[in-house]
Amino acid sequence: MESGVAKLPINGYYYRKSMKNQYLERLVDLTEPSANRILNMTVDEARGRLRRGPAEGLREIEGSFALVAKEGKAVRLARSLDRPLRYFLAKRHEGPALVVAHRIDAIWQWLKQEGFAAQFHPSYTRMVPAHYLVEIQLVGCPDPDPVCERFFTPPRNAFPTNLQQLGENYIGALAHEVKQWLTSLPATEPIGVCFSGGIDSGAVFLVTYHCLLQLGMNPARLKAFTLSMAGGPDLDQAKAFMDRLGLGLFLEPVETDLASLNPLETIRIVEDYKSLDVESATMALALCRGLRQRYPDWKFLIDGDGGDENLKDYPIEENPELTINSVVNNRLLYQEGWGLGTIKHSLTYSGGLSRSYTRTYAPAHHYHFEGFSPFTRPRVIEQAEGIPFIALTDYDVEKLYQLKGEIVGRGVKAVTGLEMPIFPKRRFQHGAVPLERLRLRLSGTDPEYRNQFLGLYA
């Protein structure tokens, strides 16, 4: 060895490194710690669990979080399903800099300010996959792959085929999460439900209404907001839902103009380009924009995002990659996509709802709302994942589609005493706007939207 110089074997090659000039790693945390809503411990306690491990300890964190912790040259990252968390490794002469943020454009702005713009491309950013602890070692060039360790592994097919019990357990878990959330809010803050009258938003509204009464809170804090454009069918559905239960006074339409829909604005805010998610996020932006104009100080929204994923209620025939076998035999397929270690897992975006939740999170965040979906909580997902889908459907697609209404309807009746109206499934964007009118404003394909997204960084 030359004096003061170490030869380090890395991947079969030797690199010279001055012992007098050690690498100086840097962590740049651009996340928003105040946006964490952890319900059973402080953010510092949660961060301590992340720092010390083991990974399984993160499962005990209740609530919404995106956490970063550093120990020596190791950086650990973890997030809940409802929060994006991204990172980018920048090269500096003195050592690597790991930039962590919930948005790609926040990383881009920091790199430009620090003179590292030439290193950036959106596809070089990485998304922390939901339900995993990700550890990155800042040890210089070349950089080792992150190590990912799962902290949430719900057992599949764990419960008997009793539909009544399955419904009670599923909606009971939902009610537990809603109660926890309600008790964490300021006592007089109003609560808005993003409401279509469909199964998921209907269950969320009725359970929230029930929990407010159970907790001795004022139900007048609650409103059900329904987006309506150009005669979209959701408003009539929402009215029918409420009228059957005598709860019509809670319903408030939010009507807006088709001309306000701008897919390029959506792509910029959501930072993704999947056409169905762009459509859904455009509706979410229209709803949030209308609410913000009407209620300048409103903060808290609750919605049913994740309900379709939990009970596997998507049209299988619309996705050529799927069969009913793949849907019922793969753990958390709709929540996580095909999962880490598979060819189709995107390092830039993650997969499943872990990727697409930005369609809900980003519009609310953009308009300064704090959103919440109890369907994304592990306690609720555990109840859904334990449903014996194979035994209940025998691989019959129509039986699978009918299962959600059966389970949720029974569960809502058991928990709240209310007979919930059950309407056929309809996507958010197809209910807020008639489909033929929607296509006139949002006609782009995935490749077209992808090019528009990349053009933001040209």
N, C-alpha and C positions, 0 to 999 in steps of 0.2 A: 504494500500500500504506500502510495506517495504521502508525504507528510501533510496532514490536514485534509486529506481527500479520502472518501470512502467509495468503494465500487460496490453498487447495490444490484444484486440479481433480481430482475423483474421480468416475468414472462420469458425467461431464458436469455435475456440480454442484460448487459451491465451498463449502468448509468453512473456517471461521475457526479458527485455531490459534495460541495464544500462543507466540512464539519464546522467551519466558522460562520457559515451563512445558511442556517437551517431554513427549510420551507416555513413560511409564515402563513398558515391557513386563515381564512376569514369567513365568518358567517354573517350574511346580510339578511336580517329577518324583517321583511316588509309585510308580514301578516298583521292582522288587526286583533290584538289580544282582547280588546273590549268586546269584540263580536262573539267571543265564546260565551255560551250559556250552559255552564256546567252546574248541575242541580244538587249534587251530593258531596262536593268537595270544592276547595278553592282551585283556581287555575294553577297556582304554584304547586299544590299537591298533585294535581293531574300531571303537570310537567315533570314532577319528581318521579312519578310512576314511569313515565316515558324514558327518563334518563337512566333509571336504575334497572328497569325490567322486573320480572320477565314480561314477555308480550301479553300473556294471559291477563295480567293485572289491568290492562287497558279496557278490557271488557266491563270492568266494574265502574267505569266512568259513565255517569248518567247525563245525557243531554247532548248538545251540539258543540263540536270542538274542532279546531285545526291547530295542532300543537307542534312546537319545534323545541328541541333541547340539544345542548352540546356538552360533551364530556371528552376533554382532550381533543383528539383529532376526529372523533366520531360525532356525527350529527344524526339525531333520530327524529323522525317525522311520523305523525299519525293523524288521522282525521275520521270524523263520523261520515256516514253516507251522504248527509245533506250539506256538506261543506267542501268546496274545491280547495286543493292545496297543491301548488306547483313549485318546481325548482329548476334551476339552471346552474351549471358549473362553468364559471368563467376562469380563463387562464390569465394569471399575472406572473410577472418575472419573479416576484418574491414568494409566490405560492398560490394555490387555488382559492377562489372565492365562490362559495355556494350562496346563491341568491334564492330566497324562498318568499313566495307571495301567493295570494289566491287568484291573481290575474296574470295573464301573459303580458299585457301591456304595461303592468307595473314593473315587471322584470326588464322589459325593453327600455323603459324610461331610465331605469337605474343604469343599465349598461351604456346608454348614450351619454348620460351625465359623467360616467367614469371613463369614457373613451374606449369602451369595448364593443361598440356597435357592430364592428366588422365580424365579430364572433357569432352574432345572433342570427338565428332563423327560428320561426315559431315551432318547427318540428324538432328543434333541439331542446325545447323545454320538456319537462317530465311531470306527469301527474302522479301524486301519491295515490295508490289504489285504496279504496275504502276497505276497512276491516283488516289492514295490515300495518305492522310496525316496519318502517323502512329505515335502515341504517346505512349511512354513507361515510366512508373513511376519506378524509381530506389529506391524502398522503402524496400528492404531486402527480407527475406524469409518468406512465399512463395511469388513468384513474380506474380503480377496481369497480366492478358492477355493484350496485346497491344490494344489500341483503334484505330480503323481505320475509317477515314472519307473521303468520296469521294470528289474530287475537280473537276472532269470532268465528266459530265453527259449529253452527246449529245442527243438531242431528236431524236426518231426513226420515220421513215415514215413521215417526216415533209414537204416533197416537192411534187409538182405535178408530173405527170407521163411523162412529156415532156423530152424525151431523150436528145434533143439538149441542153436544159437549164441545165439538170443535168450534162452533160459533160462539158459545159462551166464553171459551178460553181466548179466542182471537179478539173479540170485542172487549172482553175483560181486560186484556193486556193493553188495548187501545185506550180504554178509560183510565187505567193506571197512569199512562203517559200523559194524557190530557190533564188529569188532576195535578200531577207534578208540575206541569207547565203553568197551569193556572195559578197555583200557589206561589210560583216564582215571580209573577208579574205584579206591578203596582196595583193596589186594590181597586182603583177607579178607572184604570185604562180601558178604553173600548177594545173590542175584539172583533175582527172581520173574518168571516169564513168565505173563501173563494168557492162559490157554490154554483153547481150546474143542475142539481137535482139527481145526478147520477148516484151510483151505489157508494162510491168512495166519499165524495163530498157530502152526500146525504148522511152517511154514517158519522162522519166527523161533526157535522152540524148537530145532529141529535145527541151524540155522546157529549159534546161540549155543553149543550143546553142542559142536559141531565146533570153533568158534573157541577155546573154553576149552582144549580138548585141544591144538590147534595152538600156542597161546601158552604151553603148559606150566602152565596154571592148573588149580586144583582144580575138577573138574566137580561135586563134592559141594556147591559153593556154589549150585547151580541147583535151583530147584523150579518145577514147572508147576502153577499154581493154577487150578482149575476151579470156577466158581460153579454151585451146584445148589440149586434151590428147587422143592418140590412135584413132584419127579420129572421135571424138565426133561431133554430128550434129550441135552444136551451132555456130561453126565458119562459116559454109556455110550459116546458117540463118542470122548471123550478116552481112556477106558480101552482101547477097541479100537485106537486109534492107537498108544498106548504099548506095548500087548501085542504088536502085530505086529512092533515093533522091539526088543522085549526091554528096554524102558526104563521099565517100570511103576514102579520105585522112585522116580522123579522126580515122579510125579503126587500131588497133594494136593488133595482136594476141600475146598471152602469152602461149607458148607451153612448156609443161613439161612432165616428165616421170611418168608412172603409178607406177613405183617402189618407187617413193618418197612419196606415200600415206601411212600414218601410223595412223590407227584409235586410237591406244593407245595414241599417241602424241596429237591427236585431243581431246580425252576425258580429258587428263590432262589440256589442254589449255582452253577448253570450260567449263569444270567442270559439264558435264551433260552426259546422256547416252541414250537418245532417238535416235533410229537408224537413222531415217530420218534426224534429226538435226546433228547427227555425220557425215552422208554422206555430207550434205550441208556444214558444217563447214570444212570438210576435203578439199572440193573444194576451199572454201574461203582461207584456209591456203596455198594451192598450188598457188592460184592467188597472194596473198600478198607476199609469198616467192619469186615468180618469179619477181614481180615488185620491191621488195626491192633489189634483186640481180642486176637488170637492172638499177634501179634509186635509188642510195643510199640516196638521199636527198628529194625524193618526200614525200609529207605529206598528201594532201587532196584527199579523195575519196568520191564519191557520188554513191548511188545505189538505187534500186527499192524495197528493202525489206519492207514488209508491204502492198504492193499493192494487193496481193492475199487476205490478211486478210480483207482489207477494202471492197472489192467487192465480198467477200465470194466465191472465186474461187478456191476451193479445191475439189478433187474428193470425194464426200460424200460416195460413195460406198466402198471406201477404209477404212473407219472408222466405225466399227460396232456400236459405241456409238451414231452415228449421223443419223438424218433424215433431209429432207429438212425443215420440220416443226421446228425442233430445231435450224437449221441454221438461218432461217429468222425471228424467233420469240424471240431470245435471244439477248439482248443488248451486243454488243462488244464481241460476243462469240469467234471469232478467235483472237481478240486482248488480251483478259483477261482469256480465258478458261471459265469454268462454274462459276467462280466468288467467292468472299469471302462468307463464310457462307454456302457453299455447300460441300457435302461429298467428292467430287473429287478434291477440291482445295488443292494444295500442299503448306503447310506452308514453306517447304524448297525451293521450286522452283517457286511458283506462278503458273500461267497457261497461255495458249495461247502464243501469241507473247511476252507478258510480261516475260514469261519464255524463249522462244526459241530465243529471239533476241541475246543471247550470241553467237549463231552460226555466227553472223555477227560482233558483237562488239569485241569479244575476239580475233579472228584472226587478225583484223585490229590493235587492241591495242598491240598484241604480237609483231607485226612487225613495231610498232611505226608509224602507220598511224592514221589520224583523219578522221573517217567516218561520213557520214550523209545520212539519207534517209528522204526526205520530206514527204513520205507517213506515217511516224510515228507521224507527228505533229498534235496536236488537231484540228487545223483549217481545215486540210485536212480530218481527220477522221470524223469531224462533217458533212462535205458535203457527205461523203460516208454513214454514219449512217442514214442520213435523206432521203436517197433514198427509195422510196416506193417499196421495194422488193416484197412484197406479191401481190400488185396490178399489178406489171409488170410481174410477173412470174406465178401467180395463182398456186403456189406450184409445178410448173413443173421444174424438175431438169435441163433439156436441155436448157430451157429458161434462167435459172439462169446462166448456163455456158456461154451462148452467150452474156449475158448482159454486161460483163466487156469490151469486145472488142467494143461493140456499144457505150458505154458511154465514154471510154477513147479515142477512135478514133475520135469521134465527138468533144470532148473537145480539143484534140491536134490541130485539124484543126481550130477550132474557135480561139484558143489562139495564135497559131504560124503561121497559114496559110499553114502548111505542111500536106500532106496526109500520115499519118503514115501506113506503112504495118502492117497487123495484122496476126500473125501466131498462130497456135494452142498452147495451154498451154503445157509447159514442165518444170519439176523441174530443178533447177540449176545443180544438180549432174547428171541428166539424159541427159543433153545437153553437158556438158563438156566432158563426157566419154560415150561411148556406154554402154548401160545398162548391157549387158552380161559381158563386161570387168570390169565394176564397181563391179559387184557381186563377181568377183574373188579376189578383194582386200578388199572389205568391205562387209563381209557376216555375221557380228555379229547381234544378236538379242538384244532387249532391256535388258533382264535379263543378257545376257553375257556381254554386255557393262557396265551394272550396277555393276557387280562383279569386272570388271576391274577398274572401278572408285573407288570403296571402297578399292580395293587392294592398291591404292596409299597411303592410310592412315593406312595400316595394321602395 
